[in-house]
Amino acid sequence: MNELDEPAANLATDAFHQLEPNALLDAIDSTGHRTDGRFSALNSYENRVYSVGLEDGSWLVSKFYRPGRWSDDAILEEHAFCRRLAEYELPVIAPLADAHGETLFRQGPYRFCLFERVGGRAPELDSDAQLELIGRTVARLHAVAEHHPFHHRPSLSVARLGDASAGFLLESPLLPEHHVDVYASLVDELLPMVDEADYDDE
């Protein structure tokens, strides 16, 4: 599903927006797990994420990917990175693989992955010890990433997230007319400053 023609892409998007319980549970059952009908939606901005009960009493977390956002290659690259972090004993929950080593599953128009459900808690940000632990963990993550660069994931660049986004808004009817000039002047002033700061990772 790296590239879809427009009709297929529209069908996949419609199916994603209309994802209903039977389709959700059937998709997970297709991977060999046996769901028991229990599920609840979890917070997610872009994708659809659910906690799903299994017949043996355990739980999984399923993530259904929004069509048209990331390619299969980009998703699999992220999965591989998460599994690599786990191999280095970083505290991450990596996607589960099937007997063939696959982590990205398909059922009809849906692409999804599965995770073990693991509890957690918010850090105490007024604790110096916990802040130090967070800092060490982030440093270890970057140390691993330095030796395993991404090739398919969209980059955090001024061109993609700044120029393209601003251009889209300025050409669309979404921005109220009385805000257009102010927004355009801010974009013209701020984006060159961000560009000079060399935040691009391309």
N, C-alpha and C positions, 0 to 999 in steps of 0.2 A: 504493500500500500504506500510505496514511496511517491508514486504519481498516479492520480486518478483523473479521468476525463471529467468534464463538468457534470454530466448527468449522474455518474457514479458518486462523485463527491457530494452532490446535493442529496442523494439517497442516504449516504453514510451520515451526513449531518442531521438529516431528518430523523434517522433511526436513533442517533445519539440523544437528541432532544426528547425522544419519545421512549427512551429506555424504561421498561416497566419490570415489575418483580419477576414474572415468569421468564422473561428473556435474560435477566440478570442471573437467576439461579441456574437456568439451562446452560448458560455460557460457562459458569464455574463447574457444573457437573461434567461438562464436556472434557475437562482436564483430568478427570478421574476421581475428583473429590465428590463426596456425597453430602449435599446441603440438606438442612432439615427445615428450611422455610423461615428461619430467623434471620433478619438483617436490619441494619439501620444505616442511614446516610451519615457520612462524616463530612467535616468542613473541607471544601476544596474550591479553589477559585476557578481553575480552567477545566479540570477533568471531573469525572464522577467517581467518588470513592465511597465504599460501603464496608461495614463490618458484617461478616456473614458467618452464621453458625453452621457447624457440620454435625452429622449424625453421631459421631463419637464424642460429642460434647465440647470439642475444641472450636476455635474461631480462626478465620482468616480475614485479611483485609484485601479487598479487590479494588483495583484502579482501572477504570475504563477511560481510554484516551480520547480526547476531543479530536475529531477528524480535521485534517488540514493544518494542524499546528506544528507537530514534529514528524519527521520521516521515520520509517522503521529503523533506518541506520542510526539516527540520532537517539532514538529510544534505547536500542540495544547497546549503544555506546555508553549511555548512562547506567544501564543495568550492569554492564561489565565493570564500570568504575565502582559502583556500589559493592559488588561482590569482591573486587580487589581491596577496597577499604576494609571489608570484613576479614579478608585474609590477613591483613596487617593488624588485626585486632582493634580496629577503631569501632566505637559503639554505634554502628549503623544497622538498619534492618534491610538486608538485601532482598531483591526479588527471588522468589522460589523458582527453582528449575525443575522441569519434569525429567523423566528417565532418559531423555535424549539430550538433556542440557539446555532445552529451550526455556526462555523466560518470558517471551512475548507470545501471547496466545490469541487466537482468532476464532470467532464464532459468528458466522454471517457477516454483517457489516461492522462488527465490534472488534476492537483491539484492546487487550487488557493484560494485566499482570496480577500476580498474587503475592502477598506477604504474610509472614507469621504475625499474628496480633500480639504486640508487646506493650505492656503498660509503661508509663513514664510520668514525669512531673516537671513542672516549670522550675527553672533555676532560681535561686535566691540571689538577686542581682546586688544586694547590699552585702553579700559575703565575699570577702577578698579571696578566700580559698576556692570558692566556686568560680569566680571570675578567672582566676589563674588556671583552673582546670579547663574552662571553656577556651581560653587562649591557647593552651597547649594542644588541645584537640584540634582546633582550627589550624594550627601550625603543622600538625602531623598530616592533616588532610591535604594541605597545600604541598607538603613534601612528597606525598604519593602522587598527586596530580602533576607535579613538575616532570615526572618521569613517564607519565602516561597522558600525553596531550589529547584533547578532543579534536576530531576532524570533521564531524558531521553536525555537531550541536551549533545552533545559531549563536553568533558571537555577540558580546556586549559592546557594540560599537556606536559611535556618534552618528554614523551614516544611517544605521538601521533603526536605532531607538530614538534618535534625535531628529535628523533631517527628514527621514521618511515619515515619522509620526507627525511632525509639525506640518509637513506638506499635505498629509492626508486631512488633518483638521482644517487647514486653511482652504482646502478645495472642497470641503464638505459643508452641508448646511447645519452641521451639529453645533458649530460655534456661533453664538448670537452675534449679529452684525456689529453691535456696538462694542464688542470685545475684540474684533478682528485686528484692528490696528495696534491695540495695546499688546495683544498676544504676539503678533508678528514682530514688534519692536523688541520684546523680551527675548524671543527666539534668536533674533539677529544678534543680540548682545551676549546671550548666555552660551549658545552652542559653540562659538569660536573659543570661548574661555575653557569649556570642557574639553574641546579638541586639543588645545594647547597643553592641558594637563596630562595628555597621553594616556587616557583611560582605555583606548582601543586595545583589544587583544588580538587583532588580526595581524 
